[in-house]
Amino acid sequence: MAAQTVASTTNSASAFPSASVADTAANPVDLGPAAALSCRECGHRVPLGPVFACEECFGPLEIAYDFSGHDTEELRRRIEAGPANIWRYAPLLPVPADVADKPNINPGWTKLVKADNLARELGVDAGKLFVKDDSGNPTHSFKDRVVAQALEAARAFGFTTLSCSSTGNLAGAVGAAAARAGFRSCVFIPHDLEQGKVVMAAVYGGELVGIEGNYDDVNRFCSELIGDPAGEGWGFVNVNLRPYYAEGSKTLAYEICEQLGWRLPDQLVVPIASGSQLTKIDKGLKELIQLGLVEDRPYKIFGAQAEGCSPVSAAYKAGHDVVRPQKPDTIAKSLAIGNPADGPYVLDIARRTGGAVEDVDDAQIVDAIKLLARTEGIFAETAGGVTVGVARKLIENGVLDPSLTTVVLNTGDGLKTLDAVASDTGLTATIRPNLESFHEAGLGS
Ligand SMILES: *Cc1c(COP(=O)(O)O)cnc(C)c1O
């Protein structure tokens, strides 16, 4: 169902929703250019509010904008003169105009690294391969982008507690944003996450609750809590604030294009957990085309999963439109969502743009982490091993074109998943503090 409905949209953004005046008038809050919530399945529109499912068909709601009357060159000037963080794109996000003045974690404007050494190893033409390195965000993952949006929505709707279900990175991002903004935070994670992620989430002083179960169990629990009086006044960034949260991923698309000189890349390799990030990168690219900020030409989006949690990749390879849930078992815990909410939309985008969805096993993930580190000096978390590993596999299989401009996403920091590489990295030698011992170890030039 989902895949069929979305299949009618195109790269040229002709199906981009535009709001009527009536929608805007009905909104109780000011969230800038955001005009309404619109159902991704049936198109039904409702005023902006903390809701995430369509009252008509239970489809997922997303933000529809009113970009009418914009002046492309004026918009470009305003963006370029903006702060070196995601708020430079405030005119394209569901936030009030004065958002930059409020306490937020201000993520974004991370490096787009020209990866010529990696390109040489992978057989990609010189100057054509880039790594968008989101480990440089305040809590060292891409999740700061989405949480920054959700925080503004929480403020607008009068929530005082920020919450989420998390595979790890989101917990830290919510903890930090809540601390900075003076919100209470109470976040829920699977009890067996990497120590780096647990410490990173706990250090901000909010409440952190381990659930005996996997991410999908945690998520189900949060949905229950929303309907209970105990969860009243709580903004769950990835549940009841999900439409706003999700828009944060568009800033990855905006930054990549601006950093390429207001140009679309030809190919993008994007990790998939729930699939939200991938679908919103596509939405962001379509908006830039619609607004005239980039030239309209084809781009391909490739999704990347770990073999131990590859429900979308499996569906893609089988030619299915529906995604069959899996029980995750992989070192890429940040991507370990066995029942990805945006799975069908990801399948549609990969097929519509001429991309693909591929997966790599845990050993290939570790190899790819080490490859990226030794070629470009970037230490990625396991999710970055997944995208680099999948890029390598797609090049080897002749699916990714090595002569085209390609951007591979690294969405998190290797310091959070040290265990993944700790067992086969370490000291080259241990010597006594004298030259004789140094020479014995064969380390001289
Ligand atoms: C959450 C996450 C993603 C992608 O998440 P989606 O649910 O697909 O939007 C990618 N990389 C890292 C490191 C993450 O934490």
The ligand as an SDF file (V2000), in Angstrom:
LIG
                    3D

 15 15  0  0  0  0  0  0  0  0999 V2000
   19.4350    6.4670   14.2040 C   0  0  0  0  0  0  0  0  0  0  0  0
   20.6260    6.3020   13.3800 C   0  0  0  0  0  0  0  0  0  0  0  0
   20.5600    6.1900   11.9680 C   0  0  0  0  0  0  0  0  0  0  0  0
   19.3300    6.1650   11.1040 C   0  0  0  0  0  0  0  0  0  0  0  0
   18.1230    6.1510   11.6780 O   0  0  0  0  0  0  0  0  0  0  0  0
   16.7180    6.1070   10.9280 P   0  0  0  0  0  0  0  0  0  0  0  0
   15.8340    5.5050   11.9790 O   0  0  0  0  0  0  0  0  0  0  0  0
   16.8350    5.2350    9.7210 O   0  0  0  0  0  0  0  0  0  0  0  0
   16.3590    7.4950   10.6130 O   0  0  0  0  0  0  0  0  0  0  0  0
   21.7500    6.0960   11.2970 C   0  0  0  0  0  0  0  0  0  0  0  0
   22.9310    6.0970   11.9370 N   0  0  0  0  0  0  0  0  0  0  0  0
   23.0290    6.2200   13.2650 C   0  0  0  0  0  0  0  0  0  0  0  0
   24.3830    6.2140   13.8860 C   0  0  0  0  0  0  0  0  0  0  0  0
   21.8940    6.3360   14.0340 C   0  0  0  0  0  0  0  0  0  0  0  0
   22.0140    6.4460   15.3690 O   0  0  0  0  0  0  0  0  0  0  0  0
  1  2  1  0
  2  3  1  0
  2 14  2  0
  3  4  1  0
  3 10  2  0
  4  5  1  0
  5  6  1  0
  6  7  2  0
  6  8  1  0
  6  9  1  0
 10 11  1  0
 11 12  2  0
 12 13  1  0
 12 14  1  0
 14 15  1  0
M  END
$$$$
